[in-house]
Amino acid sequence: MEQICLRRIHNDNSQDIESYIAHDGYTALRKALTEMTPEAVHEEVRASNMGGRGGAGFPTAMKWNFLVGARGQPKYVLCNFDESEPGTFSNRIIGEEDPHLLVEGCLLAAYATGCSIIFIYIRGEYFLAYERVKHAIEQAYARGFIGKNILGTDFSVEMHLRRGAGAYICGEETAIMNSLEGKRGYPRARPPFPANEGLFGKPTLINNVETLSNLPDIVLKGGEWWSNLGVNEGAGLNIYCLSGHVERPGAYELPMGTTARELIYEHGGGIWQGRELKAWKPGGASSAILPADMIDLVLDFKPVQAAGTILGTAGVVVMDDHTCVVDAAIRDATFFEEESCGFCFPCRDGTRVLRMLLERVRHGVAAPDTMDLIEHASTDMMGASFCGLGQFAPWPVVSTVRNFRKEYEAHILERVCPAGVCPMDGAEPDEHVDRRTLQEMLVAQKGGVLA
């Protein structure tokens, strides 16, 4: 099966420049600089129909086009390597095992869009990936692939590596710029968009690791070739991160448009210990929890969106029939509460409200109208939160209410956990939210009150 981003990772010393060059490394950069104009590189990306692999699936060529016409110098390429979505680990594999692929992809993006400075912003917890990308940059400088007059051409570029400090919010494209500038990692208002006024107030292209890592093959073999690798109307390949209750969890680079059934059962070996599938997620923690009967869903941006959720970074999380969806929802709610930056009221307090309501369901002390309150709070968070973290944080919670209503009714009305996971001990959680307090919070959310 064809592979692009993962095909070199099992080579000896795959992270070293000599191994990379021996397997066509930096050939695409040489071709681009000596045989192609920046516009020609851009055209191949346009022909590839590649949607950004960072979550939203926005057309890569269109994002590049915004930058090409922007005024101001210098222009920046910012590689978003702040991979912190639970269930996602494809960027880490590339950074640890094939860092030169990322370096070459960044250089091609800079050449095509007229950028002269590249920043790679890497998640603080990725210690090994940081060291290997750092070493790859040093090797590329030493061999003349980064710096002044690269490969004897007029193209010159600088590349810098920066580490984050472990904040989930810094994966958001404007918060990452604030962090790089030494500011608190809060999201920015848009417009202005990064392509016009981004890092240090200059035009900035922001792409993620997997998006950039596909560029060398697109340049070498053509955008149309790359696009035709997809199936079911998908374009190119995509790395699906498979985790949870499967026999063979891991990262699988497959045609975009592969179904969840094929990924889980053919590549992942099916549900572990011979159990049955109960629920699954298509896009990491911030995507909806879907029931087993949606297993034939095509894993591409538009089909997943039509199903009421997001593909995101394609972190597919599998849950077997021993899972309690309330327990699964409370784990996600706790994560988003802890990771909220606190900038806006709907996210800061909304994430806490959802977690508190779920705690009451879990302990068997929830009021009969709790599901309605969860729906109410989730709707307001989606509509009023300042950035994507708050807008998507309710999805894994409210989706369980909608898709597994009978299980919630068992917890709330019958005071039993069908999966036998929740304590259902009748204990009041340490934090309590009554209907009056909740309504006051929701009214404040609708008013857009900020901290």
Salt bridges, closest charged atoms under 4 A:
GLU18 OE2 - ARG143 NH1 2.56
GLU43 OE1 - ARG46 NH1 2.61
GLU96 OE1 - ARG92 NH1 3.41
GLU97 OE2 - ARG132 NH1 3.55
ASP98 OD2 - ARG8 NH1 3.54
GLU125 OE1 - ARG123 NE 3.03
GLU138 OE2 - LYS134 NZ 3.40
GLU138 OE1 - HIS135 ND1 3.85
GLU158 OE1 - HIS160 NE2 3.18
GLU172 OE2 - ARG190 NH2 3.29
GLU173 OE1 - LYS63 NZ 3.95
GLU173 OE2 - ARG190 NH1 2.71
GLU181 OE1 - LYS183 NZ 2.97
GLU181 OE2 - ARG188 NH2 2.93
ASP217 OD1 - ARG7 NH1 3.04
ASP217 OD2 - LYS221 NZ 3.81
GLU262 OE2 - HIS267 NE2 3.16
ASP296 OD1 - ARG261 NE 2.58
ASP320 OD1 - HIS245 ND1 3.37
ASP320 OD2 - ARG275 NH1 2.82
ASP321 OD1 - HIS322 NE2 3.84
ASP327 OD2 - ARG331 NE 3.01
ASP327 OD1 - ARG362 NE 3.81
ASP332 OD2 - LYS281 NZ 2.42
GLU337 OE1 - ARG355 NE 2.73
ASP349 OD1 - ARG348 NE 3.46
ASP349 OD2 - ARG352 NH2 3.90
GLU359 OE1 - HIS363 NE2 3.63
ASP369 OD2 - ARG435 NH1 2.42
GLU375 OE1 - ARG402 NH2 3.06
ASP380 OD2 - HIS376 NE2 3.42
GLU407 OE1 - LYS278 NZ 2.84
ASP425 OD1 - HIS363 ND1 2.83
GLU428 OE1 - ARG360 NH1 2.57
GLU428 OE1 - HIS432 ND1 3.89
GLU431 OE1 - ARG355 NH2 2.52
GLU440 OE2 - ARG436 NE 3.63
